[in-house]
Each structure stands twice: as C-alpha cells, then as structure tokens.
Amino acid sequence: MKDCYTFKPAVFRGSTLEDLRAFPLSAKKEAGYQLDLVQRGLDPDHWKPMNTIGQGVREIKIRDVAGAFRVIYVAKFADAIYILHCFQKKTQKTSKADLALAARRYSELIEELGQ
C-alpha cells in the first residue's frame, strides 16, 4: 500500500489547464478525481500506457455523456506529475495532432529537467 502522505503537485504544461477547464462539468470533475489519485501515488481507474509519446507517459480515459475525453500525463518524476495534454477525443483513434502535441511537450519537459 502506498504511503497515505504521498502527494505530488500537478504541473500543467502549455494550455492543458485551460483545455481541462473547457471540459463539460462532469468530465472535468472526473478528470480532477483521477488526477488526484495519481497525485497520491495511485493508478487512475481507466488508463493505458502511451509509450509512443515517451517512457512513463499514460493516458487517462474518461467516458462522459458528452463524449470521450483524455488526459495525458507523466508521473515518473519525484517532484511532480506533469499533465501534457487534455482533449476531447472525436474519433476512434487518437489524432496525430494530439499525439504530436503531447510528444512535443514531453520532449520539452525532459529537456528542461535535464533527463
């Protein structure tokens, strides 16, 4: 069991906070709950690895009456969890533009952290 006092701050990269705030209320609440789990060192309820973006990158899957929403983040660093991209999924497959944006933000983060 994880230490109940473990808590990492969330750092939103680029426009991710504004993008998350644009989600419908129920999807926004669910995203907040799932990110809180991650901040406490736990796994979100519905996620998948996104190794094509970078090592340790994950995608939280949110299904809502308004559609499918995704939050791409990385939590492998000791200091914080980094939210790379938040978006509404419009098609079955994640768009190349969404993947490219998350990958660019991941690369920039790795460079900034000197990893």
Buried (B, 14 or more C-beta within 10 A) or exposed (E): EEEEEEEBEBBBBBBBBEBBEEBBEEBBEBBEEBBEBBBBBEEBEEBEEBEEBBEBBBBBBBEBEEEBBBBBBBBEBEEEBBBBBBBBBEEEEBEEEBBEBBBBBBEEBBEEEEE
